[in-house]
Amino acid sequence: MDLVNIFGFISAIIIGISLGLIGGGGSILTVPVLVYILSVEPVLATAYSLFVVGSTSLLGSFTYMKKQLVDYKTALVFAIPSFIAVFLTRKFLVPALPDPLFSLAGFEVAKNVGIMVFFALIMLAASYSMIKGRKNDLDEENSQVVFNYPMIALEGSVVGLVTGIVGAGGGFLIIPALVLLAKLPMKKAVGTSLLIIAAKSLIGFLGDVSNQTIDWKMLLIFTGLSIVGIFIGSALSKKINENALKKGFGWFVLAMGVYIISKELIFR
Protein backbone atom coordinates (compact mmCIF):
# COMPACT_ATOMS: atom_id res chain seq x y z
CA MET A 1 0.00 0.00 0.00
CA ASP A 2 1.53 3.34 -1.07
CA LEU A 3 1.44 6.64 0.80
CA VAL A 4 -1.53 7.96 -1.22
CA ASN A 5 -3.69 4.98 -0.22
CA ILE A 6 -2.58 5.28 3.40
CA PHE A 7 -3.59 8.95 3.39
CA GLY A 8 -6.93 7.97 1.86
CA PHE A 9 -7.69 5.53 4.65
CA ILE A 10 -6.53 8.05 7.26
CA SER A 11 -9.06 10.40 5.68
CA ALA A 12 -11.75 7.80 6.44
CA ILE A 13 -10.96 8.24 10.13
CA ILE A 14 -11.15 12.02 9.72
CA ILE A 15 -14.57 11.66 8.07
CA GLY A 16 -15.75 9.60 11.03
CA ILE A 17 -14.33 12.15 13.48
CA SER A 18 -16.21 14.97 11.76
CA LEU A 19 -19.44 12.95 11.96
CA GLY A 20 -18.87 12.27 15.63
CA LEU A 21 -18.03 15.90 16.37
CA ILE A 22 -20.86 17.71 14.59
CA GLY A 23 -23.45 15.00 13.99
CA GLY A 24 -23.32 15.35 10.20
CA GLY A 25 -21.48 16.92 7.31
CA GLY A 26 -18.71 14.31 7.22
CA SER A 27 -20.47 12.29 4.54
CA ILE A 28 -20.04 15.19 2.13
CA LEU A 29 -16.29 14.46 2.15
CA THR A 30 -16.53 10.75 1.37
CA VAL A 31 -16.93 11.05 -2.41
CA PRO A 32 -14.03 13.55 -2.90
CA VAL A 33 -11.73 11.33 -0.79
CA LEU A 34 -12.66 8.23 -2.77
CA VAL A 35 -12.35 9.98 -6.15
CA TYR A 36 -9.32 12.24 -5.70
CA ILE A 37 -7.23 10.24 -3.19
CA LEU A 38 -8.18 6.59 -3.70
CA SER A 39 -8.84 7.01 -7.46
CA VAL A 40 -12.30 5.43 -7.40
CA GLU A 41 -14.44 6.18 -10.46
CA PRO A 42 -17.06 8.83 -9.53
CA VAL A 43 -20.21 6.77 -10.12
CA LEU A 44 -18.76 3.87 -8.11
CA ALA A 45 -17.59 6.34 -5.44
CA THR A 46 -21.16 7.54 -4.94
CA ALA A 47 -22.20 3.92 -4.40
CA TYR A 48 -19.41 3.36 -1.86
CA SER A 49 -20.40 6.59 -0.14
CA LEU A 50 -23.95 5.31 0.32
CA PHE A 51 -22.61 2.24 2.13
CA VAL A 52 -20.18 4.22 4.31
CA VAL A 53 -22.77 6.89 5.16
CA GLY A 54 -25.51 4.32 5.78
CA SER A 55 -23.38 2.17 8.08
CA THR A 56 -21.96 5.04 10.11
CA SER A 57 -25.34 6.80 10.42
CA LEU A 58 -26.97 3.57 11.60
CA LEU A 59 -24.36 3.26 14.34
CA GLY A 60 -24.85 6.90 15.31
CA SER A 61 -28.65 6.52 15.45
CA PHE A 62 -28.37 3.85 18.17
CA THR A 63 -27.13 6.45 20.64
CA TYR A 64 -30.17 8.64 19.96
CA MET A 65 -32.51 5.65 20.20
CA LYS A 66 -31.23 4.91 23.70
CA LYS A 67 -31.98 8.50 24.69
CA GLN A 68 -35.46 8.28 23.08
CA LEU A 69 -34.53 11.05 20.63
CA VAL A 70 -35.89 9.33 17.51
CA ASP A 71 -39.45 10.00 16.29
CA TYR A 72 -40.29 6.81 14.42
CA LYS A 73 -43.64 8.05 13.04
CA THR A 74 -42.03 11.11 11.49
CA ALA A 75 -39.19 8.97 10.14
CA LEU A 76 -41.71 6.66 8.45
CA VAL A 77 -43.71 9.51 6.85
CA PHE A 78 -40.54 11.15 5.52
CA ALA A 79 -38.66 7.97 4.64
CA ILE A 80 -41.12 6.09 2.40
CA PRO A 81 -40.96 8.50 -0.59
CA SER A 82 -37.24 9.01 0.09
CA PHE A 83 -36.60 5.24 -0.02
CA ILE A 84 -38.46 4.90 -3.30
CA ALA A 85 -36.66 7.88 -4.87
CA VAL A 86 -33.14 6.85 -3.87
CA PHE A 87 -33.60 3.21 -4.95
CA LEU A 88 -35.08 4.12 -8.33
CA THR A 89 -32.38 6.76 -8.86
CA ARG A 90 -29.53 4.32 -8.22
CA LYS A 91 -31.17 1.42 -10.05
CA PHE A 92 -32.40 3.22 -13.16
CA LEU A 93 -31.57 6.95 -13.41
CA VAL A 94 -27.81 6.91 -12.74
CA PRO A 95 -27.10 3.96 -15.12
CA ALA A 96 -29.32 5.62 -17.77
CA LEU A 97 -27.47 8.96 -17.73
CA PRO A 98 -25.77 9.46 -21.12
CA ASP A 99 -22.03 9.92 -21.46
CA PRO A 100 -21.39 12.70 -22.32
CA LEU A 101 -24.34 14.29 -20.55
CA PHE A 102 -24.64 17.04 -23.18
CA SER A 103 -22.70 19.05 -25.72
CA LEU A 104 -22.88 22.80 -26.19
CA ALA A 105 -20.98 24.73 -28.87
CA GLY A 106 -18.46 21.92 -29.17
CA PHE A 107 -18.01 21.66 -25.40
CA GLU A 108 -18.87 18.25 -23.95
CA VAL A 109 -19.72 17.56 -20.30
CA ALA A 110 -18.85 13.96 -19.42
CA LYS A 111 -21.05 11.95 -17.05
CA ASN A 112 -18.33 11.74 -14.38
CA VAL A 113 -17.68 15.48 -14.60
CA GLY A 114 -21.38 16.27 -14.35
CA ILE A 115 -21.79 14.11 -11.24
CA MET A 116 -18.78 15.72 -9.52
CA VAL A 117 -19.96 19.26 -10.37
CA PHE A 118 -23.46 18.49 -9.11
CA PHE A 119 -21.89 17.04 -5.97
CA ALA A 120 -19.83 20.23 -5.54
CA LEU A 121 -23.00 22.33 -5.78
CA ILE A 122 -24.54 20.20 -3.01
CA MET A 123 -21.38 20.82 -0.97
CA LEU A 124 -21.81 24.58 -1.42
CA ALA A 125 -25.40 24.32 -0.18
CA ALA A 126 -24.27 22.24 2.80
CA SER A 127 -21.50 24.72 3.65
CA TYR A 128 -23.99 27.59 3.64
CA SER A 129 -26.24 25.67 6.03
CA MET A 130 -23.36 24.99 8.43
CA ILE A 131 -21.86 28.47 8.28
CA LYS A 132 -25.22 30.17 8.75
CA GLY A 133 -26.16 27.93 11.66
CA ARG A 134 -29.60 27.40 13.13
CA LYS A 135 -31.74 29.52 15.42
CA ASN A 136 -31.77 28.46 19.04
CA ASP A 137 -35.52 28.93 19.27
CA LEU A 138 -35.96 25.90 17.02
CA ASP A 139 -34.57 23.64 19.73
CA GLU A 140 -37.61 23.35 21.90
CA GLU A 141 -37.86 20.01 23.62
CA ASN A 142 -41.64 20.18 24.15
CA SER A 143 -42.59 21.12 20.60
CA GLN A 144 -45.72 19.38 19.36
CA VAL A 145 -45.32 17.30 16.22
CA VAL A 146 -47.54 18.69 13.46
CA PHE A 147 -47.41 16.83 10.15
CA ASN A 148 -47.52 18.62 6.83
CA TYR A 149 -47.83 15.37 4.87
CA PRO A 150 -47.56 16.68 1.28
CA MET A 151 -44.49 18.83 2.02
CA ILE A 152 -42.77 16.12 4.06
CA ALA A 153 -43.37 13.60 1.27
CA LEU A 154 -42.09 16.05 -1.36
CA GLU A 155 -38.99 16.86 0.69
CA GLY A 156 -38.37 13.14 1.19
CA SER A 157 -38.54 12.54 -2.57
CA VAL A 158 -36.15 15.42 -3.32
CA VAL A 159 -33.64 14.28 -0.69
CA GLY A 160 -33.86 10.72 -2.02
CA LEU A 161 -33.14 11.94 -5.55
CA VAL A 162 -30.12 13.98 -4.40
CA THR A 163 -28.84 11.10 -2.27
CA GLY A 164 -29.15 8.71 -5.18
CA ILE A 165 -27.22 10.92 -7.57
CA VAL A 166 -24.35 12.14 -5.38
CA GLY A 167 -24.18 9.49 -2.65
CA ALA A 168 -24.41 11.98 0.23
CA GLY A 169 -26.66 11.35 3.20
CA GLY A 170 -28.57 14.62 2.89
CA GLY A 171 -28.71 15.39 6.60
CA PHE A 172 -28.31 19.10 5.90
CA LEU A 173 -31.58 18.87 3.92
CA ILE A 174 -33.43 16.43 6.19
CA ILE A 175 -32.89 18.19 9.53
CA PRO A 176 -34.38 21.58 8.48
CA ALA A 177 -37.34 19.72 6.96
CA LEU A 178 -37.99 17.81 10.19
CA VAL A 179 -37.69 20.96 12.29
CA LEU A 180 -39.77 23.24 10.08
CA LEU A 181 -42.33 20.82 8.60
CA ALA A 182 -42.72 18.23 11.38
CA LYS A 183 -41.97 20.68 14.23
CA LEU A 184 -39.48 18.31 15.86
CA PRO A 185 -37.10 19.70 18.49
CA MET A 186 -33.54 19.89 17.16
CA LYS A 187 -32.03 16.98 19.09
CA LYS A 188 -34.86 14.67 18.07
CA ALA A 189 -34.56 15.90 14.47
CA VAL A 190 -30.88 14.93 14.42
CA GLY A 191 -31.59 11.45 15.81
CA THR A 192 -34.50 10.91 13.42
CA SER A 193 -32.40 12.18 10.53
CA LEU A 194 -29.61 9.68 11.26
CA LEU A 195 -32.08 6.80 11.13
CA ILE A 196 -33.56 8.04 7.84
CA ILE A 197 -30.08 8.57 6.35
CA ALA A 198 -28.98 5.08 7.40
CA ALA A 199 -32.01 3.34 5.92
CA LYS A 200 -32.21 5.20 2.62
CA SER A 201 -28.46 5.14 2.02
CA LEU A 202 -28.25 1.38 2.52
CA ILE A 203 -31.37 0.83 0.39
CA GLY A 204 -29.83 3.04 -2.29
CA PHE A 205 -26.67 0.95 -2.13
CA LEU A 206 -28.73 -2.18 -2.78
CA GLY A 207 -29.76 -0.59 -6.07
CA ASP A 208 -26.07 -0.55 -7.02
CA VAL A 209 -25.11 -4.11 -6.15
CA SER A 210 -26.29 -5.48 -9.50
CA ASN A 211 -24.92 -2.51 -11.47
CA GLN A 212 -21.43 -2.14 -9.98
CA THR A 213 -18.44 -4.35 -9.21
CA ILE A 214 -17.86 -3.77 -5.50
CA ASP A 215 -14.39 -4.02 -3.94
CA TRP A 216 -15.68 -5.29 -0.61
CA LYS A 217 -12.29 -5.47 1.08
CA MET A 218 -11.50 -1.81 0.41
CA LEU A 219 -15.06 -0.70 1.21
CA LEU A 220 -15.23 -2.53 4.54
CA ILE A 221 -11.80 -1.27 5.62
CA PHE A 222 -12.79 2.31 4.75
CA THR A 223 -16.12 1.96 6.57
CA GLY A 224 -14.49 0.37 9.62
CA LEU A 225 -11.97 3.21 9.90
CA SER A 226 -14.78 5.76 9.58
CA ILE A 227 -16.62 4.04 12.43
CA VAL A 228 -13.47 4.24 14.56
CA GLY A 229 -13.43 7.95 13.80
CA ILE A 230 -17.01 8.32 15.07
CA PHE A 231 -15.99 7.13 18.54
CA ILE A 232 -13.02 9.51 18.54
CA GLY A 233 -15.19 12.40 17.40
CA SER A 234 -17.86 11.65 20.00
CA ALA A 235 -15.25 11.78 22.74
CA LEU A 236 -13.77 15.03 21.42
CA SER A 237 -17.21 16.66 21.01
CA LYS A 238 -17.50 17.15 24.77
CA LYS A 239 -14.40 19.39 24.75
CA ILE A 240 -14.99 21.51 21.61
CA ASN A 241 -17.53 24.27 21.03
CA GLU A 242 -20.07 22.78 18.61
CA ASN A 243 -21.14 26.03 16.91
CA ALA A 244 -17.56 27.14 16.21
CA LEU A 245 -16.70 23.69 14.92
CA LYS A 246 -19.70 23.57 12.57
CA LYS A 247 -18.85 26.96 11.09
CA GLY A 248 -15.20 26.01 10.65
CA PHE A 249 -16.18 22.76 8.99
CA GLY A 250 -18.64 24.68 6.82
CA TRP A 251 -15.85 26.89 5.50
CA PHE A 252 -13.76 23.77 4.80
CA VAL A 253 -16.63 22.16 2.84
CA LEU A 254 -17.06 25.46 0.93
CA ALA A 255 -13.38 25.38 -0.05
CA MET A 256 -13.70 21.73 -1.13
CA GLY A 257 -16.73 22.53 -3.29
CA VAL A 258 -14.94 25.41 -5.01
CA TYR A 259 -11.89 23.17 -5.54
CA ILE A 260 -13.95 20.41 -7.19
CA ILE A 261 -15.71 22.85 -9.54
CA SER A 262 -12.37 24.44 -10.45
CA LYS A 263 -10.69 21.08 -11.04
CA GLU A 264 -13.51 19.62 -13.13
CA LEU A 265 -14.42 22.68 -15.22
CA ILE A 266 -11.33 24.92 -15.33
CA PHE A 267 -8.15 22.96 -14.67
CA ARG A 268 -9.22 19.54 -15.97
ZAROPA-10212 format. One line per 4 residues: for each residue x, y, z of C-alpha. Coordinates in nm, 4 decimals. Layout:
REM ZAROPA-10212
X Y Z  ...
***
This chain:
REM ZAROPA-10212
0.0000 0.0000 0.0000  0.1533 0.3345 -0.1067  0.1437 0.6641 0.0803  -0.1529 0.7956 -0.1217
-0.3693 0.4979 -0.0221  -0.2578 0.5284 0.3397  -0.3594 0.8953 0.3388  -0.6933 0.7974 0.1860
-0.7686 0.5530 0.4647  -0.6527 0.8049 0.7264  -0.9064 1.0402 0.5683  -1.1748 0.7803 0.6443
-1.0962 0.8244 1.0134  -1.1146 1.2024 0.9717  -1.4569 1.1661 0.8070  -1.5753 0.9604 1.1034
-1.4331 1.2152 1.3478  -1.6209 1.4968 1.1763  -1.9442 1.2950 1.1958  -1.8873 1.2273 1.5634
-1.8028 1.5903 1.6367  -2.0859 1.7708 1.4593  -2.3449 1.4997 1.3990  -2.3321 1.5348 1.0202
-2.1483 1.6921 0.7309  -1.8715 1.4307 0.7222  -2.0469 1.2288 0.4539  -2.0041 1.5193 0.2130
-1.6287 1.4459 0.2151  -1.6531 1.0749 0.1370  -1.6934 1.1051 -0.2412  -1.4033 1.3547 -0.2897
-1.1734 1.1335 -0.0785  -1.2662 0.8231 -0.2772  -1.2352 0.9984 -0.6147  -0.9318 1.2236 -0.5695
-0.7235 1.0244 -0.3194  -0.8183 0.6587 -0.3702  -0.8842 0.7014 -0.7465  -1.2296 0.5433 -0.7396
-1.4436 0.6176 -1.0457  -1.7058 0.8833 -0.9529  -2.0211 0.6774 -1.0122  -1.8758 0.3867 -0.8108
-1.7590 0.6343 -0.5438  -2.1161 0.7536 -0.4937  -2.2205 0.3916 -0.4399  -1.9409 0.3359 -0.1862
-2.0401 0.6591 -0.0137  -2.3947 0.5312 0.0322  -2.2613 0.2241 0.2132  -2.0184 0.4225 0.4305
-2.2773 0.6891 0.5156  -2.5509 0.4317 0.5775  -2.3381 0.2173 0.8076  -2.1963 0.5041 1.0114
-2.5343 0.6801 1.0422  -2.6967 0.3570 1.1598  -2.4364 0.3256 1.4337  -2.4851 0.6896 1.5312
-2.8646 0.6517 1.5451  -2.8372 0.3849 1.8171  -2.7130 0.6454 2.0638  -3.0170 0.8643 1.9960
-3.2508 0.5647 2.0205  -3.1230 0.4905 2.3701  -3.1979 0.8502 2.4690  -3.5462 0.8283 2.3079
-3.4533 1.1046 2.0633  -3.5892 0.9334 1.7508  -3.9447 0.9997 1.6290  -4.0290 0.6812 1.4418
-4.3643 0.8047 1.3041  -4.2032 1.1112 1.1490  -3.9188 0.8966 1.0139  -4.1708 0.6665 0.8453
-4.3705 0.9515 0.6855  -4.0538 1.1148 0.5518  -3.8662 0.7972 0.4635  -4.1121 0.6088 0.2400
-4.0965 0.8504 -0.0587  -3.7245 0.9010 0.0091  -3.6599 0.5239 -0.0016  -3.8465 0.4904 -0.3297
-3.6660 0.7883 -0.4868  -3.3140 0.6850 -0.3868  -3.3595 0.3213 -0.4952  -3.5081 0.4122 -0.8325
-3.2378 0.6763 -0.8861  -2.9533 0.4318 -0.8221  -3.1173 0.1423 -1.0046  -3.2402 0.3221 -1.3162
-3.1565 0.6950 -1.3406  -2.7810 0.6905 -1.2742  -2.7099 0.3964 -1.5124  -2.9322 0.5623 -1.7772
-2.7468 0.8959 -1.7733  -2.5772 0.9464 -2.1118  -2.2026 0.9921 -2.1462  -2.1390 1.2697 -2.2324
-2.4341 1.4285 -2.0553  -2.4640 1.7036 -2.3183  -2.2703 1.9048 -2.5724  -2.2880 2.2799 -2.6189
-2.0977 2.4725 -2.8870  -1.8460 2.1918 -2.9175  -1.8007 2.1656 -2.5396  -1.8872 1.8245 -2.3952
-1.9724 1.7559 -2.0303  -1.8854 1.3958 -1.9417  -2.1052 1.1950 -1.7054  -1.8334 1.1736 -1.4385
-1.7676 1.5479 -1.4601  -2.1382 1.6271 -1.4351  -2.1787 1.4107 -1.1236  -1.8780 1.5719 -0.9521
-1.9956 1.9257 -1.0367  -2.3458 1.8486 -0.9105  -2.1886 1.7039 -0.5973  -1.9833 2.0234 -0.5535
-2.3004 2.2331 -0.5779  -2.4539 2.0204 -0.3014  -2.1376 2.0817 -0.0971  -2.1809 2.4577 -0.1420
-2.5395 2.4319 -0.0182  -2.4267 2.2244 0.2795  -2.1500 2.4721 0.3654  -2.3992 2.7590 0.3640
-2.6241 2.5673 0.6028  -2.3357 2.4985 0.8429  -2.1856 2.8474 0.8279  -2.5225 3.0168 0.8746
-2.6162 2.7932 1.1663  -2.9597 2.7403 1.3126  -3.1740 2.9516 1.5415  -3.1772 2.8457 1.9038
-3.5522 2.8935 1.9267  -3.5956 2.5898 1.7022  -3.4567 2.3642 1.9735  -3.7614 2.3355 2.1900
-3.7859 2.0006 2.3620  -4.1640 2.0181 2.4149  -4.2588 2.1117 2.0602  -4.5723 1.9378 1.9364
-4.5317 1.7295 1.6220  -4.7537 1.8691 1.3461  -4.7413 1.6832 1.0149  -4.7525 1.8619 0.6825
-4.7827 1.5369 0.4870  -4.7561 1.6681 0.1276  -4.4492 1.8831 0.2017  -4.2769 1.6123 0.4055
-4.3373 1.3598 0.1274  -4.2089 1.6048 -0.1360  -3.8994 1.6855 0.0686  -3.8372 1.3136 0.1188
-3.8538 1.2537 -0.2566  -3.6151 1.5422 -0.3325  -3.3645 1.4283 -0.0694  -3.3861 1.0718 -0.2020
-3.3135 1.1938 -0.5548  -3.0121 1.3979 -0.4396  -2.8839 1.1105 -0.2269  -2.9153 0.8709 -0.5184
-2.7216 1.0918 -0.7574  -2.4350 1.2137 -0.5377  -2.4178 0.9493 -0.2649  -2.4414 1.1977 0.0235
-2.6660 1.1352 0.3201  -2.8565 1.4619 0.2891  -2.8709 1.5388 0.6605  -2.8307 1.9102 0.5902
-3.1580 1.8872 0.3924  -3.3427 1.6433 0.6190  -3.2894 1.8191 0.9533  -3.4376 2.1576 0.8481
-3.7342 1.9715 0.6965  -3.7986 1.7809 1.0185  -3.7685 2.0964 1.2288  -3.9775 2.3241 1.0075
-4.2333 2.0822 0.8604  -4.2720 1.8227 1.1381  -4.1974 2.0678 1.4234  -3.9480 1.8309 1.5855
-3.7095 1.9696 1.8492  -3.3538 1.9894 1.7157  -3.2034 1.6981 1.9085  -3.4860 1.4665 1.8072
-3.4563 1.5901 1.4470  -3.0883 1.4932 1.4424  -3.1595 1.1453 1.5808  -3.4503 1.0906 1.3420
-3.2396 1.2180 1.0525  -2.9611 0.9682 1.1260  -3.2084 0.6801 1.1132  -3.3562 0.8042 0.7836
-3.0085 0.8568 0.6347  -2.8977 0.5075 0.7396  -3.2013 0.3341 0.5919  -3.2214 0.5202 0.2616
-2.8459 0.5138 0.2022  -2.8246 0.1377 0.2519  -3.1371 0.0832 0.0393  -2.9827 0.3036 -0.2288
-2.6667 0.0952 -0.2131  -2.8735 -0.2184 -0.2784  -2.9758 -0.0595 -0.6072  -2.6070 -0.0548 -0.7025
-2.5114 -0.4111 -0.6150  -2.6290 -0.5478 -0.9496  -2.4921 -0.2506 -1.1473  -2.1428 -0.2143 -0.9980
-1.8441 -0.4351 -0.9208  -1.7859 -0.3768 -0.5498  -1.4386 -0.4018 -0.3942  -1.5681 -0.5287 -0.0608
-1.2289 -0.5473 0.1077  -1.1502 -0.1813 0.0411  -1.5063 -0.0700 0.1210  -1.5230 -0.2532 0.4540
-1.1803 -0.1269 0.5622  -1.2786 0.2314 0.4747  -1.6121 0.1960 0.6568  -1.4490 0.0375 0.9617
-1.1975 0.3213 0.9903  -1.4777 0.5757 0.9577  -1.6625 0.4035 1.2432  -1.3473 0.4235 1.4557
-1.3428 0.7954 1.3797  -1.7006 0.8317 1.5070  -1.5992 0.7135 1.8536  -1.3017 0.9506 1.8544
-1.5186 1.2396 1.7398  -1.7864 1.1653 1.9996  -1.5246 1.1777 2.2741  -1.3775 1.5034 2.1418
-1.7207 1.6663 2.1005  -1.7496 1.7146 2.4769  -1.4399 1.9387 2.4747  -1.4986 2.1511 2.1613
-1.7532 2.4275 2.1035  -2.0074 2.2785 1.8606  -2.1137 2.6030 1.6910  -1.7564 2.7145 1.6205
-1.6703 2.3688 1.4920  -1.9697 2.3568 1.2575  -1.8854 2.6958 1.1094  -1.5199 2.6012 1.0652
-1.6181 2.2756 0.8986  -1.8643 2.4682 0.6819  -1.5846 2.6891 0.5496  -1.3765 2.3771 0.4798
-1.6629 2.2162 0.2843  -1.7061 2.5455 0.0932  -1.3379 2.5378 -0.0054  -1.3695 2.1733 -0.1135
-1.6734 2.2532 -0.3290  -1.4940 2.5408 -0.5015  -1.1885 2.3166 -0.5544  -1.3948 2.0413 -0.7191
-1.5711 2.2854 -0.9536  -1.2371 2.4441 -1.0445  -1.0692 2.1083 -1.1037  -1.3510 1.9623 -1.3125
-1.4422 2.2677 -1.5221  -1.1332 2.4917 -1.5332  -0.8146 2.2961 -1.4675  -0.9218 1.9543 -1.5974
***
